[in-house]
Amino acid sequence: SHVDYPKAFAKRLRLGSQALAAASPNALLVLAVDAADNSIIASKHQSPPERSFVTDFVSLGDLPSNVRLLVTSRTGRLESLGLPRAFLRMNIEGFTQSETAEHARVTWPNVPDSWVADFHFLSGGNPRVQKYAIESSAATPSRALDYLRPGGKNLDHVFKQQLNEAIQRNGSAVLLERFCACTIALPRPIPFADLAAIADLSPALVVDIAMDLSPGIRVSESALGFADEDFESFI
């Protein structure tokens, strides 16, 4: 409690920048905080509310010339970061068609340009929509396109389709509702046995539902959680 952590961090940062400059005069020391807005929101929801480290991180003041700070945030929450004027705002757009081609050909190196054009159009160039389409395609390029048809899909379309398919497989919307409600309420990762007990489902059924909602739900050997914030928000 007696340590001034931002001040101590700034001192370490200066020492690190000096060591880097001595080893490689043209190198940059880049410190990145991904989804910084999540930390702000989480700190406010503590009881009592806490101060997020992001607030101190973005307010470190004069930085050595070879140091850069990089933070990412959802556009709608950007103001919550309280960024100083020294920060430059850079919007992250969806993929271009050439980036879509590069993304898809990591999985399928030989897909033709005509397939790439369709995949880019139907996914709207959205990297996460593409990821879900690829992972849900059973390793077949044509099925990835079928997943996005007839008129293309955004993330809400993708997630609703996943949920509806999971309901059809399990035969009950009530079971899915209990699973989703408990998954949202519990801190992740959630042990299968705990989720089964609280949702009043068998452990085997919990695993089955989690697999049906993959890749939105990430499953390990004994626990599960959300693969990304978009699917969490949807649920």
PyMOL commands that set and color helices and strands:
alter all, ss='L'
color gray80, all
select helices_A, chain A and resi 5-23+36-44+53-57+75-81+97-107+113-123+127-135+141-148+155-170+173-185+192-199+203-212+229-234
alter helices_A, ss='H'
color red, helices_A
select strands_A, chain A and resi 29-33+67-71+190-191+217-219+223-226
alter strands_A, ss='S'
color yellow, strands_A
deselect
rebuild
show_as cartoon
